[in-house]
Amino acid sequence: METPDKTTVLALNCGSSSLKFGLFQAGAAGPELVLDGEVEAIGTSEARLSARPRGGARSSQSGAIASHALAAREIFALLAEHDAAAPSGVGHRIVHGGPSVRNHCLIKPQIMRALEAAGAFAPLHAPPALEVVRIAQAQFNACPHFACLDTAFHHGLPDVAKRLPIAAALQVDGVERYGFHGLSCESILRQLGEAARKRLVIAHLGSGSSITAVKAGRSIDTSMGLTPSGGVMMATRAGDLDPGLLVYLIRKHGLNAAQLELAIDREAGMEGVSRLSGDLRRLREASQNPDARLAVQMFVYSVHKQIAAMAAALEGLELLVFTGGIGEHDAQTRAEICAGLSWLGFDPGAAQEWRGAQPRDDRPQIRVLPANEEEQIARHVLTLIAGVDPSAM
């Protein structure tokens, strides 16, 4: 492992059923990866912990990991096994900061209380993420911990996109469009460099998916809204629905808030349509099943429709970036999405464009880039840690 005299950052990226981590050290050009990995399928008997040191081979082990708390402890034990230096700071991906935490910041007691209150906006993500924060604070109590927000990138949305079309009296307590996958979007803009000035759509496609319109480096609209439940159809989330459906389910079937949450966040999307799985890979393998085939078609349709909507918001589209697990690794899905956008000038068969080559003519360019959320967290921590007053910890 690296010598402990450098600034070391641990980035923790908590998902609804996963926990990714990256250990970085400050370098001349930014954070340098030392060790990264992930615990997948938390809460199942098929959970898997994988890790890879810089320049080394990836190792993995499988077994039941019942909670994010246990996943965090497994990761901390792994860091000890690799003789990792104690972190100088820990950065946590926080999906929703709510109305009062809008920027990446030091986690002080009042910030933690605000993040706990914001959990009502993201019940699928907030409880496990805050559980990991508490465990990490106890494990690494000598260093500052920072909240790195998915909502921060979208904070400057114009009112025409941010405002929700309901009565003003109901738009209290932070009811507005927030947008998510902001750390992913920040990472994409950093990788693009000058190309980020183009009229750009970022398609972050994974178990959670969102489409964001970026103009001159700023988010001007995005598919997710008040919560991460909206927008395109996802693995187990419904995405946008007729709000009257929710009223109908309450009146006709007597569903309460918890049952509605289950219906739209955990039992919907591709899993709900296919009645098989929310994993696109499994659905592709089950293509002889008509429900599985329809679930894939609906996902592709919802994404290409939302990309077109973002192109309208931008009044043109020069660059489309795919990222996220599906966006980065599933060439078939990318091609099918672009086939539905051929009228915008996309060529789904232009393989060189997947590798980022310049288009042959004035058609919109296509790029495929990694989200690099853990590295982006590390970048924010390295910036924020310099301004921390030890007495404020």
N, C-alpha and C positions, 0 to 999 in steps of 0.2 A: 504493500500500500504506500501511498504518498507520505511525505514527511509532514508532521503536524504543524509546521510553522506557517503554513499558508492559510488564508481564509477559506474555510470549508463550509459548503451549504448543502443541507439535506432538503430536497424537494419531495413533498408528499402530495400525490394526486389521487384523491379519493373519489371513486365512482359509486354508483348504487350497489354494485356487486363486485367491485374490484378495488385494489389499492396499488397504484404504481409508485415507484420511488426512483430518485436519481440522486447520487452523491457527486457533488461537483467541487472543484477547487478553482479559486480565482486565477485566471491567466491573463496574459497581456492583451488578448483579443476577446476576453470575456470568460464565462464559465467553461471549464474543461471537465469532461465527464470522467469520473473515477470508477463508478459502479452503478448499474441500474438494474431494474427488474420489476416484477409485478406479481401480485397475488390475484388470481382469477377465480371466478365462480365461488366467491365467498358465500357461505351458508349452505353449501351443497357437499355431498360426499366426493365430488369430483374437483374440488379446489386444487389449484396448482400454484406453487411458488417457483418462479424462475428468476435467474439473475445472471448478469454477465459483467465481468470486470473489463475495463478498457483494454482492448487488444486480446482478450481471452475468449474462450468458448462459453456459450450459454449452458448453464446447468439448470435442472428442474427437479422438483419432487412433488408428488401428488399425495392427497389425503384430505380428510375432512377438516375444514377451517370454518368454525361456526359463525364467526362475527368479525367485523372490522377491527375490533380491539385485539382479538387473537392474531389477525393478519399483521397488525402493526407490531406486535411483540415478536412474531416470526421474522419480520424484516429487521428489527433492532438486534435480534440474536444473530442474524446473518451478517450484519455490519460488524458485530463483535468478532465473529469467526474470521472475517477478512481483515481484522486488525485496523479498522477504519478510524481515522482521526475523529475526535469529538467535533460536532458541527459548531461553527461560529454563529450560525443562524439557521432556523428551520422555516421553510416556506410551505404554506398549506393552500391548495386549491380550494376556494370557497365558491360554490356555484352561485349563491344569491346573497348579496349583502343587504338587501332590503332598502328602505328609503333613506336610512341614516348613515350607511357605510357604502360610500360610492367609489372610493379609491383604495388601491393597495396600501396596507398600513400595518403598523405594529399592533399585535393583539394585546391590548390592555384589558383590565376587567370590564370597563364600560363597553369596549368594542365586543368582547365576548358576549355580554348581555344583549347587545344589539343584534349580533349574529344569531343568537338563540331565538330572539323574537322574530327574526326574518325566516326562521325555519318553516313557518306557515306557508311561505311562498314556494318552497321546494321540499316537500315532505319526503320525497324519494331520496334526496341527496343530503340534506342538511344534517339529520341525526347522525349518520355514520361519520360524516366529515368532522363534526364537532366532537364526537367521541374520540376520533383519532387525534384531534388537537389536544384534548385533555391528557391522553395517554402520552403523547409526545412531550408535552410540557413537563409531565412528571419524570419522564425518562431523561430529558435534556433540559434540566431546570436551571442551568448556568448560562444559557444563551437566549437571545430574543427569538420570538416566534412571530411570523407575519402572515396576514391574510392576503392572498392574491386572488382577486375577484374576477369571475367570468363576466360579471355585469359591468365592470369598469370601462371596458372598451366601448360600450354602447351608451355611456352616460350622456354624451352630447347629441343624442338623436334629435332631429328637428321635431318640433311640436306636431307637425302633420303626421309623423310616424309614431311618435311617443304617446300622444293622447288617445285614449280609448273612447269610442263613440257611445258613451253612456252618460247619464245625468251627472252634472257637476257635483251634486250633493253626494253621489256615490264614489266620487274619485278622491277619497280621503285615505289616509294611512298608506300612501305610496301606491295606489292603484294606477298603473301606467304600464307601457311596454318597456321592459328592461333589456331583453336580449341576452343571449348566453354564448358559450364557447368563445368568450372573449380572449382567453389566453391563447387558444388556437389561432384566432385571427391575428393577434399581435405577432405571434411567431411567423405566420405566413408573410405579413408585411415586412418583417425584418429580413426574411430570406429573399424576398422579391427585390429589395433595394429600390432603385429608381422605377422599376416596373410597377411598384405599388401606387404610383401616381395615376395609373390608368383607371378607366371605369371598370371596376373589378367586382366579380361575384365570387365569394368563397363558399363552397359546398362542403361543409363538415359532415361527413356521413359515417355513422357508426351505430351502436345500439341506440344512442341519442343522436339526432341529426338536426342541423339547422342550416339555413341559407342566408347569407349576409351580403348586402350591397355596400360597397366601399367606394367613395368618391374622394379623390385627392387625399387618400390615406385616412379618411374618417368614415365611420359607420353612419349610413344615412337611413337604413332600414334593415330589418332582419325578421326572419319568419317566426321565431319564438316570441312570446309576448310577456305577460305578467309572470308567467311560470314557465319552466322547461317542458310543460306538457303540450304546448301548442306548436303550430307550424306543420311540417310535413309528417306523414305517417312514419312511425319508427318501429323498433323491434317489439316493444310491448306497450308503447304509448300511442294513443289514437291520433295525436296531432289535432289540427283544427276540426271542430265539430259545430254543427248547428246548435247554438246555445239552447234552443227550444228542446233539443233532445234531452238535455239534463233536467229541464223542468218536467218533461214527459216521464222520465225515469223516476223522478221524485213522486209525481202524482199517481202514476199508474202502478209502479212497483214498490213505492215506499222506501226508496234507497235513501240512506243517510249520507253524511259527508264522507265517512270512512269507506262506505260501500261504493260511492261514486269515484273516490280516489282509486280504489282497487280496479274498478271497471275501466277507467280511462288511462291509468298509468301502468298497470301490471298485467292486465288480461286483454289488452286491446292490440292495436297495431298488427304487425305481421303474425304475431302469435295468435291473436284473436281471430284473424281471418283464416289462417291456415289450420288452426286447431292442432298444430303440430309443434311449432317452434318460432321464436323470434329471430333465430340465427339464420341469416341469409344463406350461409354455406349449406346448412342442412336443408333449407327449402330448395336450393338448386339441385341438391342430390335427390330430392323427392319430387322432381319435375313431372313425374307421371301422375302425381296427386293433383287433381284440378284445383283444390283449395290452396295448396302450396304454390301452384303456378300463379293463381290469381293474386295471392299475397305479394309475390315478387312484382307482378305487373302493376299493382296498385302503388307499391313503394316507388318504383321507377316513374310512374305517371305523376305522383305527387311531387317528386323532386324536380322533374323537368318543368312542370307547371309553375313551381315556385321560382325556379331560376328565371323563367320568362317574366314573371312578375317583377323580380328584382331588376331585370334588364329595362323594364318600363320605368321603374323608379329612377334608374340612372340615366334614362333617355338615351340608351345605347349601351353596348357591351363590347369591351375590347379584350378582356382577359377573364377566363373562368379557371379557378383553382379548385381541384379536388383534394381533400384531405380527410383525416379520420381513418379508422380501420377499414371500412368499405371503400371510401373514396381513394385511399392510397393503394389498396391491394387488389381490388376487384375490377379488373379491366373490362369484363363483360358488362357489369352494371354501368360503368362509365360510358361504354359505347352505346348501350341501350338508352341511357339518359340523353346523350348527345344526338342520337337518331331522332328523338322527339324535338330537337332544337335545330334541325337542319335548315329550317326557314330563316334562322338567325345567322346562318353561314357556317355552322360547325360541321366538320367532317369527322364522323365517328371512326372512320377507317384510317385516319392519318396517324400511324403508330409513332412516327417521330415526334409528333406534338405531345404525346404522353411523356416523352423524355425531356420536354421543355424546349425543343428546337423552335426557331422562329417559323411562323406559318409561311407558306409559299406565296401567299397573296395577302389581300387586305381582310381576310376572314378573321374572326375573333381567335385569339390564341388560347390554347389549353395547356395547363400545367398540372402536375401531380407532385405535391410536396408533403413531407411529414409534418404533423402538428407540433411536435417538440414542446409540449406543454411543460414538462419538467424543467427543461432548459430555460424556458421563458420565466418560470417561477424563480429559478436560480438567478436570472438576470435582475429581476425585481428586488430580490433579497439583497444582492450585492450593492444595489443602489441605495436601498432603504437602510441597510445596516450602518452605513457611514454616518447617518444622521441620528442614530439612537443615543439618547442620554441614558447611561446605565442606571440612573436613579429612577427612570420612568418604567423600568422593567418590573 
